[in-house]
């Protein structure tokens, strides 16, 4: 659940590959699509969209900070 800027930053870290985040990668799976590793990571980071769902009153109160996080 994303209710704060820190929660949003963590969500980005878990969604994006380095250097934008810290998501882990399985090389065998990544290389199965005919791309080299660097191209796969770049395309995955470019094409992965992180959408946060605002459902809690704390998230509503922190909406501006949440939306200021790069990658959200």
N, CA, C, O and CB atoms as a CASP TS submission, in Angstrom:
PFRMAT TS
TARGET T0000
AUTHOR 0000-0000-0000
METHOD Language model
MODEL 1
PARENT N/A
ATOM      1  N   UNK     1       0.844  -1.166   0.000  1.00  0.00           N
ATOM      2  CA  UNK     1       0.000   0.000   0.000  1.00  0.00           C
ATOM      3  C   UNK     1       0.897   1.239   0.000  1.00  0.00           C
ATOM      4  O   UNK     1       1.859   1.309   0.765  1.00  0.00           O
ATOM      5  CB  UNK     1      -0.965  -0.008   1.219  1.00  0.00           C
ATOM      6  N   UNK     2       0.594   2.188  -0.832  1.00  0.00           N
ATOM      7  CA  UNK     2       1.373   3.423  -0.924  1.00  0.00           C
ATOM      8  C   UNK     2       0.584   4.542  -0.261  1.00  0.00           C
ATOM      9  O   UNK     2      -0.429   5.007  -0.783  1.00  0.00           O
ATOM     10  CB  UNK     2       1.705   3.777  -2.411  1.00  0.00           C
ATOM     11  N   UNK     3       1.073   4.963   0.902  1.00  0.00           N
ATOM     12  CA  UNK     3       0.415   6.032   1.653  1.00  0.00           C
ATOM     13  C   UNK     3       1.316   7.233   1.880  1.00  0.00           C
ATOM     14  O   UNK     3       0.872   8.242   2.428  1.00  0.00           O
ATOM     15  CB  UNK     3      -0.061   5.508   2.978  1.00  0.00           C
ATOM     16  N   UNK     4       2.584   7.142   1.465  1.00  0.00           N
ATOM     17  CA  UNK     4       3.531   8.225   1.725  1.00  0.00           C
ATOM     18  C   UNK     4       4.567   8.292   0.608  1.00  0.00           C
ATOM     19  O   UNK     4       4.645   7.411  -0.249  1.00  0.00           O
ATOM     20  CB  UNK     4       4.224   8.031   3.094  1.00  0.00           C
ATOM     21  N   UNK     5       5.356   9.356   0.642  1.00  0.00           N
ATOM     22  CA  UNK     5       6.445   9.501  -0.321  1.00  0.00           C
ATOM     23  C   UNK     5       7.432   8.345  -0.183  1.00  0.00           C
ATOM     24  O   UNK     5       7.901   7.809  -1.187  1.00  0.00           O
ATOM     25  CB  UNK     5       7.167  10.849  -0.126  1.00  0.00           C
ATOM     26  N   UNK     6       7.749   7.958   1.049  1.00  0.00           N
ATOM     27  CA  UNK     6       8.681   6.845   1.275  1.00  0.00           C
ATOM     28  C   UNK     6       8.138   5.545   0.683  1.00  0.00           C
ATOM     29  O   UNK     6       8.892   4.763   0.104  1.00  0.00           O
ATOM     30  CB  UNK     6       8.950   6.666   2.783  1.00  0.00           C
ATOM     31  N   UNK     7       6.839   5.313   0.825  1.00  0.00           N
ATOM     32  CA  UNK     7       6.220   4.122   0.230  1.00  0.00           C
ATOM     33  C   UNK     7       6.351   4.154  -1.291  1.00  0.00           C
ATOM     34  O   UNK     7       6.644   3.133  -1.913  1.00  0.00           O
ATOM     35  CB  UNK     7       4.732   4.022   0.635  1.00  0.00           C
ATOM     36  N   UNK     8       6.134   5.325  -1.887  1.00  0.00           N
ATOM     37  CA  UNK     8       6.234   5.461  -3.342  1.00  0.00           C
ATOM     38  C   UNK     8       7.667   5.245  -3.810  1.00  0.00           C
ATOM     39  O   UNK     8       7.896   4.605  -4.836  1.00  0.00           O
ATOM     40  CB  UNK     8       5.737   6.843  -3.788  1.00  0.00           C
ATOM     41  N   UNK     9       8.628   5.774  -3.065  1.00  0.00           N
ATOM     42  CA  UNK     9      10.033   5.577  -3.418  1.00  0.00           C
ATOM     43  C   UNK     9      10.404   4.092  -3.362  1.00  0.00           C
ATOM     44  O   UNK     9      11.128   3.599  -4.227  1.00  0.00           O
ATOM     45  CB  UNK     9      10.943   6.390  -2.476  1.00  0.00           C
ATOM     46  N   UNK    10       9.915   3.390  -2.357  1.00  0.00           N
ATOM     47  CA  UNK    10      10.174   1.955  -2.244  1.00  0.00           C
ATOM     48  C   UNK    10       9.529   1.196  -3.407  1.00  0.00           C
ATOM     49  O   UNK    10      10.123   0.261  -3.944  1.00  0.00           O
ATOM     50  CB  UNK    10       9.647   1.417  -0.897  1.00  0.00           C
ATOM     51  N   UNK    11       8.328   1.592  -3.790  1.00  0.00           N
ATOM     52  CA  UNK    11       7.648   0.941  -4.912  1.00  0.00           C
ATOM     53  C   UNK    11       8.453   1.099  -6.199  1.00  0.00           C
ATOM     54  O   UNK    11       8.571   0.150  -6.975  1.00  0.00           O
ATOM     55  CB  UNK    11       6.236   1.523  -5.096  1.00  0.00           C
ATOM     56  N   UNK    12       9.003   2.280  -6.430  1.00  0.00           N
ATOM     57  CA  UNK    12       9.843   2.502  -7.611  1.00  0.00           C
ATOM     58  C   UNK    12      11.080   1.617  -7.535  1.00  0.00           C
ATOM     59  O   UNK    12      11.454   0.991  -8.527  1.00  0.00           O
ATOM     60  CB  UNK    12      10.251   3.994  -7.730  1.00  0.00           C
ATOM     61  N   UNK    13      11.714   1.558  -6.376  1.00  0.00           N
ATOM     62  CA  UNK    13      12.911   0.723  -6.204  1.00  0.00           C
ATOM     63  C   UNK    13      12.629  -0.738  -6.532  1.00  0.00           C
ATOM     64  O   UNK    13      13.468  -1.416  -7.125  1.00  0.00           O
ATOM     65  CB  UNK    13      13.436   0.839  -4.773  1.00  0.00           C
ATOM     66  N   UNK    14      11.462  -1.221  -6.151  1.00  0.00           N
ATOM     67  CA  UNK    14      11.123  -2.622  -6.369  1.00  0.00           C
ATOM     68  C   UNK    14      10.622  -2.902  -7.788  1.00  0.00           C
ATOM     69  O   UNK    14      10.560  -4.059  -8.203  1.00  0.00           O
ATOM     70  CB  UNK    14      10.078  -3.050  -5.371  1.00  0.00           C
ATOM     71  N   UNK    15      10.267  -1.861  -8.529  1.00  0.00           N
ATOM     72  CA  UNK    15       9.710  -2.011  -9.871  1.00  0.00           C
ATOM     73  C   UNK    15      10.757  -1.865 -10.968  1.00  0.00           C
ATOM     74  O   UNK    15      10.673  -2.531 -12.000  1.00  0.00           O
ATOM     75  CB  UNK    15       8.617  -0.999 -10.084  1.00  0.00           C
ATOM     76  N   UNK    16      11.729  -1.009 -10.753  1.00  0.00           N
ATOM     77  CA  UNK    16      12.723  -0.689 -11.786  1.00  0.00           C
ATOM     78  C   UNK    16      14.043  -1.416 -11.546  1.00  0.00           C
ATOM     79  O   UNK    16      14.444  -1.657 -10.407  1.00  0.00           O
ATOM     80  CB  UNK    16      12.966   0.819 -11.836  1.00  0.00           C
ATOM     81  N   UNK    17      14.707  -1.759 -12.653  1.00  0.00           N
ATOM     82  CA  UNK    17      16.043  -2.345 -12.592  1.00  0.00           C
ATOM     83  C   UNK    17      17.076  -1.240 -12.368  1.00  0.00           C
ATOM     84  O   UNK    17      16.813  -0.078 -12.676  1.00  0.00           O
ATOM     85  CB  UNK    17      16.360  -3.138 -13.892  1.00  0.00           C
ATOM     86  N   UNK    18      18.267  -1.598 -11.825  1.00  0.00           N
ATOM     87  CA  UNK    18      19.335  -0.603 -11.702  1.00  0.00           C
ATOM     88  C   UNK    18      19.648  -0.002 -13.072  1.00  0.00           C
ATOM     89  O   UNK    18      19.590  -0.715 -14.074  1.00  0.00           O
ATOM     90  CB  UNK    18      20.610  -1.238 -11.085  1.00  0.00           C
ATOM     91  N   UNK    19      19.969   1.261 -13.141  1.00  0.00           N
ATOM     92  CA  UNK    19      20.275   2.168 -12.045  1.00  0.00           C
ATOM     93  C   UNK    19      19.065   2.920 -11.491  1.00  0.00           C
ATOM     94  O   UNK    19      19.218   3.716 -10.565  1.00  0.00           O
ATOM     95  CB  UNK    19      21.291   3.149 -12.497  1.00  0.00           C
ATOM     96  N   UNK    20      17.876   2.691 -12.030  1.00  0.00           N
ATOM     97  CA  UNK    20      16.686   3.413 -11.572  1.00  0.00           C
ATOM     98  C   UNK    20      16.081   2.815 -10.314  1.00  0.00           C
ATOM     99  O   UNK    20      15.362   3.501  -9.588  1.00  0.00           O
ATOM    100  CB  UNK    20      15.649   3.435 -12.660  1.00  0.00           C
ATOM    101  N   UNK    21      16.359   1.555 -10.048  1.00  0.00           N
ATOM    102  CA  UNK    21      15.800   0.868  -8.891  1.00  0.00           C
ATOM    103  C   UNK    21      16.704  -0.266  -8.473  1.00  0.00           C
ATOM    104  O   UNK    21      17.882  -0.304  -8.825  1.00  0.00           O
ATOM    105  CB  UNK    21      14.397   0.345  -9.191  1.00  0.00           C
ATOM    106  N   UNK    22      16.136  -1.196  -7.711  1.00  0.00           N
ATOM    107  CA  UNK    22      16.950  -2.315  -7.219  1.00  0.00           C
ATOM    108  C   UNK    22      16.295  -3.668  -7.488  1.00  0.00           C
ATOM    109  O   UNK    22      16.600  -4.656  -6.819  1.00  0.00           O
ATOM    110  CB  UNK    22      17.203  -2.158  -5.725  1.00  0.00           C
ATOM    111  N   UNK    23      15.400  -3.708  -8.465  1.00  0.00           N
ATOM    112  CA  UNK    23      14.740  -4.954  -8.832  1.00  0.00           C
ATOM    113  C   UNK    23      15.772  -5.986  -9.283  1.00  0.00           C
ATOM    114  O   UNK    23      16.709  -5.658 -10.011  1.00  0.00           O
ATOM    115  CB  UNK    23      13.701  -4.709  -9.943  1.00  0.00           C
ATOM    116  N   UNK    24      15.597  -7.216  -8.854  1.00  0.00           N
ATOM    117  CA  UNK    24      16.491  -8.289  -9.273  1.00  0.00           C
ATOM    118  C   UNK    24      16.151  -8.757 -10.676  1.00  0.00           C
ATOM    119  O   UNK    24      15.082  -8.453 -11.205  1.00  0.00           O
ATOM    120  CB  UNK    24      16.419  -9.460  -8.295  1.00  0.00           C
ATOM    121  N   UNK    25      17.076  -9.502 -11.272  1.00  0.00           N
ATOM    122  CA  UNK    25      16.867  -9.944 -12.644  1.00  0.00           C
ATOM    123  C   UNK    25      17.358 -11.377 -12.812  1.00  0.00           C
ATOM    124  O   UNK    25      18.392 -11.764 -12.268  1.00  0.00           O
ATOM    125  CB  UNK    25      17.586  -9.007 -13.634  1.00  0.00           C
ATOM    126  N   UNK    26      16.601 -12.150 -13.572  1.00  0.00           N
ATOM    127  CA  UNK    26      17.016 -13.500 -13.940  1.00  0.00           C
ATOM    128  C   UNK    26      17.533 -13.474 -15.366  1.00  0.00           C
ATOM    129  O   UNK    26      16.754 -13.298 -16.303  1.00  0.00           O
ATOM    130  CB  UNK    26      15.845 -14.514 -13.791  1.00  0.00           C
ATOM    131  N   UNK    27      18.818 -13.644 -15.544  1.00  0.00           N
ATOM    132  CA  UNK    27      19.413 -13.500 -16.875  1.00  0.00           C
ATOM    133  C   UNK    27      18.840 -14.469 -17.894  1.00  0.00           C
ATOM    134  O   UNK    27      18.656 -14.096 -19.052  1.00  0.00           O
ATOM    135  CB  UNK    27      20.897 -13.693 -16.793  1.00  0.00           C
ATOM    136  N   UNK    28      18.557 -15.680 -17.504  1.00  0.00           N
ATOM    137  CA  UNK    28      18.028 -16.648 -18.465  1.00  0.00           C
ATOM    138  C   UNK    28      16.709 -16.164 -19.045  1.00  0.00           C
ATOM    139  O   UNK    28      16.494 -16.256 -20.254  1.00  0.00           O
ATOM    140  CB  UNK    28      17.841 -18.019 -17.804  1.00  0.00           C
ATOM    141  N   UNK    29      15.839 -15.659 -18.214  1.00  0.00           N
ATOM    142  CA  UNK    29      14.550 -15.150 -18.684  1.00  0.00           C
ATOM    143  C   UNK    29      14.750 -13.918 -19.555  1.00  0.00           C
ATOM    144  O   UNK    29      14.138 -13.807 -20.618  1.00  0.00           O
ATOM    145  CB  UNK    29      13.632 -14.818 -17.496  1.00  0.00           C
ATOM    146  N   UNK    30      15.590 -12.999 -19.123  1.00  0.00           N
ATOM    147  CA  UNK    30      15.816 -11.754 -19.861  1.00  0.00           C
ATOM    148  C   UNK    30      16.404 -12.023 -21.238  1.00  0.00           C
ATOM    149  O   UNK    30      16.061 -11.334 -22.199  1.00  0.00           O
ATOM    150  CB  UNK    30      16.741 -10.830 -19.074  1.00  0.00           C
ATOM    151  N   UNK    31      17.271 -13.000 -21.347  1.00  0.00           N
ATOM    152  CA  UNK    31      17.922 -13.266 -22.623  1.00  0.00           C
ATOM    153  C   UNK    31      17.070 -14.114 -23.555  1.00  0.00           C
ATOM    154  O   UNK    31      17.446 -14.325 -24.708  1.00  0.00           O
ATOM    155  CB  UNK    31      19.240 -13.945 -22.390  1.00  0.00           C
ATOM    156  N   UNK    32      15.945 -14.599 -23.085  1.00  0.00           N
ATOM    157  CA  UNK    32      15.087 -15.433 -23.900  1.00  0.00           C
ATOM    158  C   UNK    32      14.291 -14.679 -24.950  1.00  0.00           C
ATOM    159  O   UNK    32      13.581 -15.298 -25.742  1.00  0.00           O
ATOM    160  CB  UNK    32      14.161 -16.167 -23.031  1.00  0.00           C
ATOM    161  N   UNK    33      14.392 -13.361 -24.975  1.00  0.00           N
ATOM    162  CA  UNK    33      13.623 -12.566 -25.925  1.00  0.00           C
ATOM    163  C   UNK    33      14.482 -11.986 -27.039  1.00  0.00           C
ATOM    164  O   UNK    33      14.029 -11.113 -27.779  1.00  0.00           O
ATOM    165  CB  UNK    33      12.916 -11.452 -25.205  1.00  0.00           C
ATOM    166  N   UNK    34      15.720 -12.462 -27.166  1.00  0.00           N
ATOM    167  CA  UNK    34      16.568 -12.035 -28.260  1.00  0.00           C
ATOM    168  C   UNK    34      17.274 -10.713 -28.045  1.00  0.00           C
ATOM    169  O   UNK    34      17.936 -10.229 -28.964  1.00  0.00           O
ATOM    170  CB  UNK    34      15.771 -11.951 -29.476  1.00  0.00           C
ATOM    171  N   UNK    35      17.164 -10.110 -26.877  1.00  0.00           N
ATOM    172  CA  UNK    35      17.859  -8.864 -26.584  1.00  0.00           C
ATOM    173  C   UNK    35      19.078  -9.163 -25.727  1.00  0.00           C
ATOM    174  O   UNK    35      19.103 -10.139 -24.977  1.00  0.00           O
ATOM    175  CB  UNK    35      16.920  -7.856 -25.874  1.00  0.00           C
ATOM    176  N   UNK    36      20.090  -8.311 -25.847  1.00  0.00           N
ATOM    177  CA  UNK    36      21.187  -8.456 -24.901  1.00  0.00           C
ATOM    178  C   UNK    36      20.745  -7.865 -23.563  1.00  0.00           C
ATOM    179  O   UNK    36      19.729  -7.176 -23.486  1.00  0.00           O
ATOM    180  CB  UNK    36      22.487  -7.760 -25.428  1.00  0.00           C
ATOM    181  N   UNK    37      21.498  -8.134 -22.538  1.00  0.00           N
ATOM    182  CA  UNK    37      21.096  -7.767 -21.183  1.00  0.00           C
ATOM    183  C   UNK    37      20.848  -6.271 -21.029  1.00  0.00           C
ATOM    184  O   UNK    37      19.816  -5.872 -20.490  1.00  0.00           O
ATOM    185  CB  UNK    37      22.149  -8.207 -20.200  1.00  0.00           C
ATOM    186  N   UNK    38      21.779  -5.436 -21.495  1.00  0.00           N
ATOM    187  CA  UNK    38      21.622  -3.987 -21.339  1.00  0.00           C
ATOM    188  C   UNK    38      20.382  -3.472 -22.067  1.00  0.00           C
ATOM    189  O   UNK    38      19.674  -2.605 -21.555  1.00  0.00           O
ATOM    190  CB  UNK    38      22.866  -3.263 -21.859  1.00  0.00           C
ATOM    191  N   UNK    39      20.122  -4.000 -23.248  1.00  0.00           N
ATOM    192  CA  UNK    39      18.934  -3.588 -24.001  1.00  0.00           C
ATOM    193  C   UNK    39      17.665  -4.030 -23.283  1.00  0.00           C
ATOM    194  O   UNK    39      16.679  -3.293 -23.249  1.00  0.00           O
ATOM    195  CB  UNK    39      18.967  -4.170 -25.428  1.00  0.00           C
ATOM    196  N   UNK    40      17.687  -5.232 -22.710  1.00  0.00           N
ATOM    197  CA  UNK    40      16.525  -5.718 -21.963  1.00  0.00           C
ATOM    198  C   UNK    40      16.226  -4.822 -20.772  1.00  0.00           C
ATOM    199  O   UNK    40      15.080  -4.422 -20.568  1.00  0.00           O
ATOM    200  CB  UNK    40      16.753  -7.154 -21.491  1.00  0.00           C
ATOM    201  N   UNK    41      17.256  -4.502 -19.978  1.00  0.00           N
ATOM    202  CA  UNK    41      17.061  -3.663 -18.790  1.00  0.00           C
ATOM    203  C   UNK    41      16.537  -2.291 -19.195  1.00  0.00           C
ATOM    204  O   UNK    41      15.617  -1.770 -18.563  1.00  0.00           O
ATOM    205  CB  UNK    41      18.382  -3.518 -17.996  1.00  0.00           C
ATOM    206  N   UNK    42      17.108  -1.704 -20.237  1.00  0.00           N
ATOM    207  CA  UNK    42      16.647  -0.385 -20.680  1.00  0.00           C
ATOM    208  C   UNK    42      15.198  -0.437 -21.138  1.00  0.00           C
ATOM    209  O   UNK    42      14.393   0.410 -20.752  1.00  0.00           O
ATOM    210  CB  UNK    42      17.534   0.141 -21.811  1.00  0.00           C
ATOM    211  N   UNK    43      14.860  -1.425 -21.958  1.00  0.00           N
ATOM    212  CA  UNK    43      13.482  -1.497 -22.455  1.00  0.00           C
ATOM    213  C   UNK    43      12.510  -1.806 -21.320  1.00  0.00           C
ATOM    214  O   UNK    43      11.402  -1.272 -21.297  1.00  0.00           O
ATOM    215  CB  UNK    43      13.362  -2.563 -23.558  1.00  0.00           C
ATOM    216  N   UNK    44      12.906  -2.655 -20.385  1.00  0.00           N
ATOM    217  CA  UNK    44      12.026  -2.960 -19.253  1.00  0.00           C
ATOM    218  C   UNK    44      11.805  -1.721 -18.396  1.00  0.00           C
ATOM    219  O   UNK    44      10.675  -1.454 -17.987  1.00  0.00           O
ATOM    220  CB  UNK    44      12.616  -4.097 -18.399  1.00  0.00           C
ATOM    221  N   UNK    45      12.854  -0.963 -18.117  1.00  0.00           N
ATOM    222  CA  UNK    45      12.695   0.260 -17.328  1.00  0.00           C
ATOM    223  C   UNK    45      11.853   1.291 -18.069  1.00  0.00           C
ATOM    224  O   UNK    45      11.035   1.983 -17.462  1.00  0.00           O
ATOM    225  CB  UNK    45      14.061   0.853 -16.984  1.00  0.00           C
ATOM    226  N   UNK    46      12.053   1.394 -19.380  1.00  0.00           N
ATOM    227  CA  UNK    46      11.285   2.361 -20.172  1.00  0.00           C
ATOM    228  C   UNK    46       9.815   1.966 -20.283  1.00  0.00           C
ATOM    229  O   UNK    46       8.937   2.829 -20.291  1.00  0.00           O
ATOM    230  CB  UNK    46      11.888   2.495 -21.568  1.00  0.00           C
ATOM    231  N   UNK    47       9.547   0.667 -20.367  1.00  0.00           N
ATOM    232  CA  UNK    47       8.195   0.189 -20.653  1.00  0.00           C
ATOM    233  C   UNK    47       7.380  -0.186 -19.421  1.00  0.00           C
ATOM    234  O   UNK    47       6.181  -0.440 -19.535  1.00  0.00           O
ATOM    235  CB  UNK    47       8.274  -0.986 -21.551  1.00  0.00           C
ATOM    236  N   UNK    48       8.003  -0.226 -18.248  1.00  0.00           N
ATOM    237  CA  UNK    48       7.285  -0.586 -17.030  1.00  0.00           C
ATOM    238  C   UNK    48       6.659   0.661 -16.427  1.00  0.00           C
ATOM    239  O   UNK    48       7.349   1.639 -16.137  1.00  0.00           O
ATOM    240  CB  UNK    48       8.227  -1.274 -16.009  1.00  0.00           C
ATOM    241  N   UNK    49       5.360   0.617 -16.245  1.00  0.00           N
ATOM    242  CA  UNK    49       4.610   1.748 -15.707  1.00  0.00           C
ATOM    243  C   UNK    49       4.195   1.434 -14.278  1.00  0.00           C
ATOM    244  O   UNK    49       3.585   0.397 -14.018  1.00  0.00           O
ATOM    245  CB  UNK    49       3.369   2.065 -16.585  1.00  0.00           C
ATOM    246  N   UNK    50       4.521   2.323 -13.356  1.00  0.00           N
ATOM    247  CA  UNK    50       4.132   2.159 -11.961  1.00  0.00           C
ATOM    248  C   UNK    50       2.967   3.097 -11.676  1.00  0.00           C
ATOM    249  O   UNK    50       3.101   4.318 -11.759  1.00  0.00           O
ATOM    250  CB  UNK    50       5.332   2.441 -10.998  1.00  0.00           C
ATOM    251  N   UNK    51       1.834   2.515 -11.342  1.00  0.00           N
ATOM    252  CA  UNK    51       0.638   3.285 -11.009  1.00  0.00           C
ATOM    253  C   UNK    51       0.293   2.995  -9.560  1.00  0.00           C
ATOM    254  O   UNK    51       0.100   1.839  -9.184  1.00  0.00           O
ATOM    255  CB  UNK    51      -0.562   2.936 -11.959  1.00  0.00           C
ATOM    256  N   UNK    52       0.216   4.033  -8.746  1.00  0.00           N
ATOM    257  CA  UNK    52      -0.159   3.834  -7.348  1.00  0.00           C
ATOM    258  C   UNK    52      -1.654   4.089  -7.202  1.00  0.00           C
ATOM    259  O   UNK    52      -2.219   4.971  -7.849  1.00  0.00           O
ATOM    260  CB  UNK    52       0.660   4.769  -6.404  1.00  0.00           C
ATOM    261  N   UNK    53      -2.267   3.310  -6.353  1.00  0.00           N
ATOM    262  CA  UNK    53      -3.699   3.426  -6.113  1.00  0.00           C
ATOM    263  C   UNK    53      -3.902   4.148  -4.781  1.00  0.00           C
ATOM    264  O   UNK    53      -3.441   3.685  -3.738  1.00  0.00           O
ATOM    265  CB  UNK    53      -4.393   2.019  -6.108  1.00  0.00           C
ATOM    266  N   UNK    54      -4.585   5.266  -4.827  1.00  0.00           N
ATOM    267  CA  UNK    54      -4.814   6.081  -3.639  1.00  0.00           C
ATOM    268  C   UNK    54      -6.141   5.655  -3.020  1.00  0.00           C
ATOM    269  O   UNK    54      -7.212   5.915  -3.568  1.00  0.00           O
ATOM    270  CB  UNK    54      -4.815   7.610  -3.986  1.00  0.00           C
ATOM    271  N   UNK    55      -6.046   4.984  -1.848  1.00  0.00           N
ATOM    272  CA  UNK    55      -7.248   4.452  -1.207  1.00  0.00           C
ATOM    273  C   UNK    55      -7.402   4.863   0.252  1.00  0.00           C
ATOM    274  O   UNK    55      -8.491   4.754   0.816  1.00  0.00           O
ATOM    275  CB  UNK    55      -7.242   2.963  -1.297  1.00  0.00           C
ATOM    276  N   UNK    56      -6.331   5.328   0.862  1.00  0.00           N
ATOM    277  CA  UNK    56      -6.355   5.598   2.297  1.00  0.00           C
ATOM    278  C   UNK    56      -6.291   7.103   2.536  1.00  0.00           C
ATOM    279  O   UNK    56      -5.733   7.841   1.724  1.00  0.00           O
ATOM    280  CB  UNK    56      -5.182   4.882   3.013  1.00  0.00           C
ATOM    281  N   UNK    57      -6.859   7.555   3.642  1.00  0.00           N
ATOM    282  CA  UNK    57      -6.858   8.992   3.944  1.00  0.00           C
ATOM    283  C   UNK    57      -5.440   9.541   4.054  1.00  0.00           C
ATOM    284  O   UNK    57      -5.200  10.701   3.719  1.00  0.00           O
ATOM    285  CB  UNK    57      -7.621   9.261   5.243  1.00  0.00           C
ATOM    286  N   UNK    58      -4.487   8.715   4.525  1.00  0.00           N
ATOM    287  CA  UNK    58      -3.097   9.167   4.596  1.00  0.00           C
ATOM    288  C   UNK    58      -2.533   9.409   3.197  1.00  0.00           C
ATOM    289  O   UNK    58      -1.792  10.368   2.982  1.00  0.00           O
ATOM    290  CB  UNK    58      -2.234   8.135   5.346  1.00  0.00           C
ATOM    291  N   UNK    59      -2.879   8.553   2.262  1.00  0.00           N
ATOM    292  CA  UNK    59      -2.425   8.725   0.883  1.00  0.00           C
ATOM    293  C   UNK    59      -3.020   9.988   0.276  1.00  0.00           C
ATOM    294  O   UNK    59      -2.338  10.713  -0.449  1.00  0.00           O
ATOM    295  CB  UNK    59      -2.800   7.499   0.034  1.00  0.00           C
ATOM    296  N   UNK    60      -4.273  10.249   0.567  1.00  0.00           N
ATOM    297  CA  UNK    60      -4.915  11.471   0.064  1.00  0.00           C
ATOM    298  C   UNK    60      -4.199  12.698   0.621  1.00  0.00           C
ATOM    299  O   UNK    60      -3.944  13.660  -0.104  1.00  0.00           O
ATOM    300  CB  UNK    60      -6.423  11.504   0.446  1.00  0.00           C
ATOM    301  N   UNK    61      -3.878  12.657   1.906  1.00  0.00           N
ATOM    302  CA  UNK    61      -3.186  13.781   2.543  1.00  0.00           C
ATOM    303  C   UNK    61      -1.781  13.977   1.967  1.00  0.00           C
ATOM    304  O   UNK    61      -1.260  15.093   1.967  1.00  0.00           O
ATOM    305  CB  UNK    61      -3.102  13.560   4.056  1.00  0.00           C
ATOM    306  N   UNK    62      -1.174  12.907   1.481  1.00  0.00           N
ATOM    307  CA  UNK    62       0.205  12.959   0.977  1.00  0.00           C
ATOM    308  C   UNK    62       0.298  12.895  -0.543  1.00  0.00           C
ATOM    309  O   UNK    62       1.375  12.645  -1.085  1.00  0.00           O
ATOM    310  CB  UNK    62       1.003  11.828   1.566  1.00  0.00           C
ATOM    311  N   UNK    63      -0.802  13.116  -1.230  1.00  0.00           N
ATOM    312  CA  UNK    63      -0.849  12.901  -2.680  1.00  0.00           C
ATOM    313  C   UNK    63       0.204  13.702  -3.447  1.00  0.00           C
ATOM    314  O   UNK    63       0.816  13.175  -4.376  1.00  0.00           O
ATOM    315  CB  UNK    63      -2.219  13.258  -3.199  1.00  0.00           C
ATOM    316  N   UNK    64       0.424  14.954  -3.079  1.00  0.00           N
ATOM    317  CA  UNK    64       1.405  15.779  -3.800  1.00  0.00           C
ATOM    318  C   UNK    64       2.810  15.210  -3.649  1.00  0.00           C
ATOM    319  O   UNK    64       3.561  15.156  -4.624  1.00  0.00           O
ATOM    320  CB  UNK    64       1.368  17.231  -3.289  1.00  0.00           C
ATOM    321  N   UNK    65       3.174  14.788  -2.445  1.00  0.00           N
ATOM    322  CA  UNK    65       4.494  14.194  -2.226  1.00  0.00           C
ATOM    323  C   UNK    65       4.630  12.872  -2.972  1.00  0.00           C
ATOM    324  O   UNK    65       5.671  12.597  -3.568  1.00  0.00           O
ATOM    325  CB  UNK    65       4.744  13.980  -0.728  1.00  0.00           C
ATOM    326  N   UNK    66       3.590  12.059  -2.940  1.00  0.00           N
ATOM    327  CA  UNK    66       3.615  10.766  -3.639  1.00  0.00           C
ATOM    328  C   UNK    66       3.829  10.985  -5.135  1.00  0.00           C
ATOM    329  O   UNK    66       4.641  10.300  -5.756  1.00  0.00           O
ATOM    330  CB  UNK    66       2.298   9.978  -3.391  1.00  0.00           C
ATOM    331  N   UNK    67       3.108  11.929  -5.705  1.00  0.00           N
ATOM    332  CA  UNK    67       3.204  12.177  -7.149  1.00  0.00           C
ATOM    333  C   UNK    67       4.497  12.872  -7.555  1.00  0.00           C
ATOM    334  O   UNK    67       4.819  12.936  -8.742  1.00  0.00           O
ATOM    335  CB  UNK    67       2.035  13.007  -7.601  1.00  0.00           C
ATOM    336  N   UNK    68       5.243  13.395  -6.579  1.00  0.00           N
ATOM    337  CA  UNK    68       6.519  14.044  -6.894  1.00  0.00           C
ATOM    338  C   UNK    68       7.657  13.044  -7.072  1.00  0.00           C
ATOM    339  O   UNK    68       8.748  13.420  -7.500  1.00  0.00           O
ATOM    340  CB  UNK    68       6.881  15.030  -5.803  1.00  0.00           C
ATOM    341  N   UNK    69       7.415  11.785  -6.751  1.00  0.00           N
ATOM    342  CA  UNK    69       8.463  10.762  -6.826  1.00  0.00           C
ATOM    343  C   UNK    69       8.702  10.379  -8.288  1.00  0.00           C
ATOM    344  O   UNK    69       7.774   9.942  -8.969  1.00  0.00           O
ATOM    345  CB  UNK    69       8.074   9.505  -5.986  1.00  0.00           C
ATOM    346  N   UNK    70       9.930  10.537  -8.776  1.00  0.00           N
ATOM    347  CA  UNK    70      10.226  10.118 -10.148  1.00  0.00           C
ATOM    348  C   UNK    70       9.946   8.625 -10.325  1.00  0.00           C
ATOM    349  O   UNK    70      10.351   7.807  -9.499  1.00  0.00           O
ATOM    350  CB  UNK    70      11.695  10.432 -10.504  1.00  0.00           C
ATOM    351  N   UNK    71       9.262   8.286 -11.392  1.00  0.00           N
ATOM    352  CA  UNK    71       8.929   6.893 -11.655  1.00  0.00           C
ATOM    353  C   UNK    71       7.498   6.534 -11.325  1.00  0.00           C
ATOM    354  O   UNK    71       7.025   5.455 -11.679  1.00  0.00           O
ATOM    355  CB  UNK    71       9.837   6.013 -10.892  1.00  0.00           C
ATOM    356  N   UNK    72       6.803   7.442 -10.642  1.00  0.00           N
ATOM    357  CA  UNK    72       5.387   7.205 -10.316  1.00  0.00           C
ATOM    358  C   UNK    72       4.556   7.861 -11.393  1.00  0.00           C
ATOM    359  O   UNK    72       3.327   7.803 -11.346  1.00  0.00           O
ATOM    360  CB  UNK    72       5.007   7.762  -8.893  1.00  0.00           C
TER
END
